[in-house]
């Protein structure tokens, strides 16, 4: 099975890594269109105590417009999810959905090429988080 994501683990507080992640996404032309605090949801709905776990729905409006204009149903695969999760004291993992794998399910070359561009920007985002 192909990897569906790529990741980085950094040292720092959960809150600081969330801030760095949001800034790095913005620096690479992604906006946050959704934010899900899974820790809070699981605590509220199931009474489960979960380490900090945040799902950010990242979207580059230009690429999203282009791909949806070409294939309207592809919205079921959007936005690009980025997960920030605490793994232990002082370490936080940031997982990025691989749009090339997800959008590759559509199988159309134009859409695959766009997904490759988005993946490149997300990789640059990952690298910026590592450098921060």
N, C-alpha and C positions, 0 to 999 in steps of 0.2 A: 504494500500500500504506500502511495506517495505521501510524503509529509504534507500536512494541511496548514502548517504554521511554521514560523521561525521565532526565535526567542533570544532574550538576553537577561542575564541576572547581574544586578548591580548592588553595591553596598549603599545604604542610606535608609532614612526613615520612609515609611510607606507614603506619607503625605508629600515629602520632597520628591520622591520618584514620580508620583502622580503629577505634580507640578511640572517637573522636567519633561515628562511624556507629553503633556498637553502643549507645552511650549514648543517642543521639537516637532510635534504634529503641525502646529500652526506655522512654524518656520518652513515647513515643506508643503504648504498650501492645503492642509486638511483642517476642516472644521469639525467640531464635536456636535453631532446631531442627536445623540442619546447618551445617557449615562445611567448605568444600572449598578447600584450598590448591592451586590449579591449577599454580602454579609448581613445587611439590614433586612433584605427580603427573606432570607432563610431564618433569621432570628424571629421575625414577625410571623411568618407563615407556619414554620415548623418548630420553633423554639430551639433551633440548632445554633450552637456557638461556632462560627466560622472565622478563620483568620481573615483579615482584610482582603477583599476580592472585588475589584471594580471592573466593569465592562464598559469601555468607551466605544461608541459607534462613530468611527471616523469617516469623513466624506470629503473628497475633493470635488467640488461642484462641477467644474469643467468636465472632468472625466465621467462623473455620474450622468451628466446631461447627455454626453456623447454616446455612452453605452445604452442608456435607456431609450434614446431616440432611435438607435439601431435595432434594439431588441427590448420592447417594453416590459416583457415578463421577467427580465433579468433582475428587476427590483427585489425579487425574493432572495437574491444573493447579496444584497446591499444592506447596510453600509459595511465597510471593512471593520471588523471588530478587533479591538486592542484590549487585552486583559492585563491589568496590573494587579499582582497578588503578592502578599507577604508570604515568605516561605520560612523565615525564622528571624531571630533578632538580628537586625542590621542588614538583611538581604531581601531584595525584592525582585521578582521576575516580571518581565514584560513580554507577553506573547502577542504576536501579530498574525492575524489570519493571512494566509497566502492567497491573494486575489488571483494569481495565475492558476492555481489549482482549482479554486472555487469557480471562477468564471470560465475556466477551461472546460467545465461540464457542458457549457453551451455549445462548444465545438466550432464556432465561427471565427475565422482567422482575424477579422477586424477587431472583434471583441477580445480575443486572446492577446493581440498586440497591445491593446489598451491596458489590459490587466498586467501585462509585463511592465509597462511604464509605471503603473500604480505600485507594483511590487518594488521596483527600483526606488521610488520615493519613500516607501515604508522602510526599506533597508537603510536608506540615508537617515531616516528618523531614528531607527535603532542605533545606528552608529553615532548619531548626535547625543543620544541618551548615554551611551557608553563614554563619550568624551566629556560629558558635563560633570 
